[in-house]
């Protein structure tokens, strides 16, 4: 799991830095766009896991608890004093 976290963080950071350079948008605007991208990815994955036949991975989306988990992860990692992710 740690390798996946590092890989995803690096991909997002690379895209963020490129967009920052190319667009000159404020960092918070780009971070909001990144959050929107994560939300849309969740929606696509959740939609793909609804209905019949169900995915063999067994995951079933639960919007309310999934959204709470995503919000908690964002808040925890963005909070002052949180450990910066390696990478």
SEMI-507646 format. One record per residue (C-alpha): y, x, z; residue in one letter; residue number from 1. Coordinates in Angstrom, 3 decimals, decimal comma. Each point is the difference from the previous one (the first is absolute). Layout:
BEGIN
(r (Y X Z) a NUM),
...
This chain:
BEGIN
(r (0,000 0,000 0,000) x 1),
(r (2,399 2,843 0,761) x 2),
(r (-0,413 1,439 -3,504) x 3),
(r (0,790 -3,393 -1,539) x 4),
(r (3,087 -0,344 2,236) x 5),
(r (1,207 3,448 -1,047) x 6),
(r (-0,626 -0,666 -3,697) x 7),
(r (1,789 -3,364 0,047) x 8),
(r (2,920 1,391 1,990) x 9),
(r (0,391 2,881 -2,447) x 10),
(r (-0,100 -2,346 -3,016) x 11),
(r (2,638 -2,282 1,541) x 12),
(r (2,177 2,953 1,025) x 13),
(r (-0,194 1,481 -3,504) x 14),
(r (0,989 -3,327 -1,581) x 15),
(r (2,761 -0,465 2,585) x 16),
(r (1,492 3,443 -0,651) x 17),
(r (-0,124 -0,509 -3,770) x 18),
(r (1,691 -3,404 0,296) x 19),
(r (2,611 1,411 2,376) x 20),
(r (0,827 2,708 -2,511) x 21),
(r (-0,089 -2,270 -3,060) x 22),
(r (1,815 -3,051 1,344) x 23),
(r (2,320 1,347 2,684) x 24),
(r (-0,691 -3,200 1,948) x 25),
(r (0,370 0,243 3,779) x 26),
(r (-3,224 1,054 1,730) x 27),
(r (-0,317 -3,315 1,874) x 28),
(r (0,139 -1,910 -3,304) x 29),
(r (-2,910 2,062 -1,315) x 30),
(r (-1,936 -0,401 3,241) x 31),
(r (0,473 -3,780 -0,308) x 32),
(r (-1,333 0,205 -3,565) x 33),
(r (-3,014 1,959 1,291) x 34),
(r (-0,621 -2,721 2,596) x 35),
(r (0,180 -2,628 -2,751) x 36),
(r (-2,515 2,003 -2,016) x 37),
(r (-2,402 0,111 2,959) x 38),
(r (0,421 -3,744 0,459) x 39),
(r (-0,747 -0,686 -3,656) x 40),
(r (-3,063 2,257 0,127) x 41),
(r (-1,220 -1,943 3,035) x 42),
(r (0,505 -3,274 -1,883) x 43),
(r (-1,948 1,228 -3,058) x 44),
(r (-2,866 1,329 2,116) x 45),
(r (-0,067 -3,150 2,136) x 46),
(r (-0,042 -2,212 -3,098) x 47),
(r (-2,906 2,026 -1,395) x 48),
(r (-1,938 -0,580 3,233) x 49),
(r (0,424 -3,776 0,112) x 50),
(r (-2,331 -2,521 -1,535) x 51),
(r (-3,513 0,224 -1,332) x 52),
(r (-1,742 2,252 -0,467) x 53),
(r (1,334 1,978 2,900) x 54),
(r (0,404 3,751 -0,308) x 55),
(r (-3,057 1,990 1,094) x 56),
(r (2,207 2,040 2,371) x 57),
(r (0,115 -3,030 2,300) x 58),
(r (3,751 0,063 0,723) x 59),
(r (1,640 -3,410 0,222) x 60),
(r (3,796 -0,132 0,130) x 61),
(r (1,593 -1,641 3,021) x 62),
(r (3,673 -0,139 -0,901) x 63),
(r (1,468 -0,469 3,480) x 64),
(r (-1,999 2,700 1,775) x 65),
(r (0,143 2,327 -3,009) x 66),
(r (3,796 -0,320 -0,142) x 67),
(r (0,229 0,635 3,747) x 68),
(r (-2,128 3,142 -0,418) x 69),
(r (2,167 1,245 -2,879) x 70),
(r (3,203 -0,642 1,954) x 71),
(r (-1,401 1,735 3,073) x 72),
(r (-1,059 3,042 -2,032) x 73),
(r (3,471 0,250 -1,541) x 74),
(r (1,749 -0,396 3,354) x 75),
(r (-2,249 2,510 1,748) x 76),
(r (0,373 2,692 -2,638) x 77),
(r (3,765 -0,532 -0,428) x 78),
(r (0,860 -0,079 3,705) x 79),
(r (2,061 2,834 1,432) x 80),
(r (-2,239 2,550 1,637) x 81),
(r (-3,041 -0,899 -2,053) x 82),
(r (-1,976 2,941 -1,258) x 83),
(r (0,837 0,884 -3,601) x 84),
(r (-2,973 -0,323 -2,297) x 85),
(r (-1,420 3,298 -1,178) x 86),
(r (0,523 0,849 -3,590) x 87),
